[in-house]
């Protein structure tokens, strides 16, 4: 559940006169966190209670039930005679699961993802009802484009903020017919082409509406890549030599560069063309939005957010952010300061925080367990292959102290 009083980018921009919307993946919580969410009634609190004027979202991720769209406070297309019930703790109804009927699956899955089968894909959890409202995976990208373009068209004549959460390349990876088999890099490559298509459609919409030159666009990701993430879809086998992390160590779930170093592309008025080595954290979007809107950031909100507009404009001789703290599962944390990156051991805890039904011994999660303190010089070792802590013990100690002072779950030494 979301703290409805918490400052958000949407609430902040709404107070500054922007119309705010979100389309696509949500997975930030619905309801009050106390009572189960009733998907047959008004669903709140949700996006509209934290600053959005409009939403067209799926409740969580595509691999989790309920497999429906929500528009504002209601499930889209729900037949009241076929009410929805959802559980992550027990089996509901008699619709088959992936464990019971693997012959019905488009792609087999691990135990965590072998719940109820919807559209030939087994999901996490169980649900009954809502048959008319259930989405089809192949139609998700087109719906994201349709609803996003409708929002842009409706609000093109006034300031707006639109957050678009594309589903790809999150599992389950199901390519729409125009993209299936086209990338020559397997289904993961196919659905990444869907990202390209959706992005292009929205940029074209800005041009068509005559607002491209007055709109700032950010394109980024919330975590690094992973081939296998619960579904045996052949992504690694069919990758055709493609390396999603580009030689970086690790991936989704952990704090190595492959897990937390993500693309960030900006376009818009005043944004300088080119690249930068400046450190940016996604928490900086709050303060950066305030800077772009020429509004002061609220004192109570996003204290760890730094305005990156000088970087976008190519103004500073020095980066505006000197350090960043990142976090993975199992209590793993890392701090980067300049080119130096310190990762304290968290091996006592073991793998944890993977979600209901996950196997802690799975290599995806086991890789998040750090058994010794690590210090890397990213300037000369971007792949994090050489631990130089014995050569730089004082630097490691200073970075550990900085983590402790920020309240990170680190053992004091």
Secondary structure, 3 states (H helix, E strand, C coil): CCCCCCCCHHHHHHHCCCEEEEEEECCCCCCCCCCCCCCCCCCCCCHHHCCCCEEEEECCCCCECCCEEEECCEECCCCCCCCCEEECCCCCCCCCECCCCHHHCCCCECHHHCCEEECCEECECEEECCHHHECCHHHHHHHHHHHHHHHHHHCCCCCEEEEEECCCCCCCCCCCCCCCCCCCCHHHHHHHHHHHHHHHHHHHHHHHCCCHHHCCEEEECCCCCCCCCCECCCCCCCCCCCCCCCCCCCCCCCCCHHHHCCCEEEECCCCCCCCCCCCCCCCHHHHHHHHHCCCCCCCCCCCCCCCCHHHHCCCCCCCCCCEEEEECCCCCEEEEECCEEEECCCCCCCCCCCCCCCCCCCHHHHCCCCCCCEEEECCCCCCCCCCCCCCCHHHHHHHHHHHHHCCCCCCCC
